[in-house]
Amino acid sequence: MHDKLFIPGPSEVRPELLQVVATPQIGHRTQKYKDLHAALIPMLKKILYTEQEALVFTCSATGVMEGSVRNLCQKKVLCTVNGAFSKRWFKINGFNGIPADKIEVEWGKAATADQIDAKLKTGEYDVFTMVFNETSTGVRAPIEEISAMMKKYPNVMFCVDAVSAMAGDKIECDKLGLDVCLAGTQKCWGMPTGICVTMISNKAMERAKQAKAPGYYVNFVDAKEYNDKAQTPHTPAIPLFFALKAQCEHILNEEGLENRWARHIEMAKIVRKWCVDRGFTLFPEKGFESNTLTCANNTKGISIADLNKALSKAHHAIISNGYGDLKEKTFRIAHMGDCTVAEIKELLGWLDEIIPTLPKVA
Ligand SMILES: Cc1ncc(COP(=O)(O)O)c(C=O)c1O
């Protein structure tokens, strides 16, 4: 029996979707593939609230994080850094010889629109990157305020990593004025790992046409040319495309978008309340808590590793320890993807049963 995943990715995949992954292969240059691709894209656009480009890259999110700065930067990139993944996007620039600066804030906090504005005012930057939902800290960035401020800088490409939020937390890409919004499918999409759903604005596509070294694999212009023909430039992960189509149909036709967003918020409220009621404080600054995962301080000094061992043994489920230096200092419970309110309540019941049996370690 596998451990049910309450970790912030990969998340649990419904058995029906796993079955779809096992669909017999088709050739990626056939009409059957084109039909699959052509059916998928309009559904992605609805879920991303965009009338611009929706594409799927066969790589994990990191590939498109790298592709975004390679395709879009001609001057310098500005990155907010408030956790492990936003730090990764900053570092990616260095690995590609792209000049970049960062606005670093304490883990648990989010960079503010004013801080970003103060840097962009210098006119040095033509790309801005941020992580909407920092998986390492459970912090949700104030994207609405940042989006309102970004309207002053139409020539700065607004790139958002929505890896642990897309398809779980409502992101209206066009209304927010995003130029890139990307996410791997193994989190709120409730899908297996391996592909990256990406929204790219028309403005970003125009910018990408001038790129001197956009890279070959994640090449926006190439990807769009093929997308227009319901194709991909290289062999796509066809089993995952089958599953993504089925998952889009489920989200749009069975669950409904607004219900999906509401379910994530409801689960987040339940988990946050449980943490506080049990004497655990929340790690994120108040008002910046994620809707898809909760990161709590281990204020009771229990061993999170032992908690997980006991949870796995007794109930075949796992939550997540803190990330990096936050290991044992925090723990994270994901409430994302197709996880239900009932499943979350059941998990919290199991934690209530196990925690009193654990010895205090700190
Ligand atoms: C917010 C965020 N960004 C980026 C990534 C990187 O994704 P991947 O390792 O699938 O490339 C992750 C992975 O957990 C993430 O949570």
The ligand as a Gaussian input file, in Angstrom:
#p B3LYP/6-31G(d) Opt

LIG

0 1
 C        7.424000      27.068000      -6.009000
 C        8.257000      26.080000      -6.770000
 N        8.945000      26.489000      -7.826000
 C        9.695000      25.656000      -8.543000
 C        9.782000      24.319000      -8.226000
 C       10.654000      23.448000      -9.050000
 O        9.910000      22.474000      -9.670000
 P       10.642000      21.229000     -10.342000
 O       11.575000      20.685000      -9.325000
 O        9.501000      20.303000     -10.612000
 O       11.319000      21.715000     -11.542000
 C        9.085000      23.826000      -7.127000
 C        9.194000      22.422000      -6.735000
 O        8.773000      22.001000      -5.687000
 C        8.297000      24.733000      -6.385000
 O        7.601000      24.313000      -5.326000

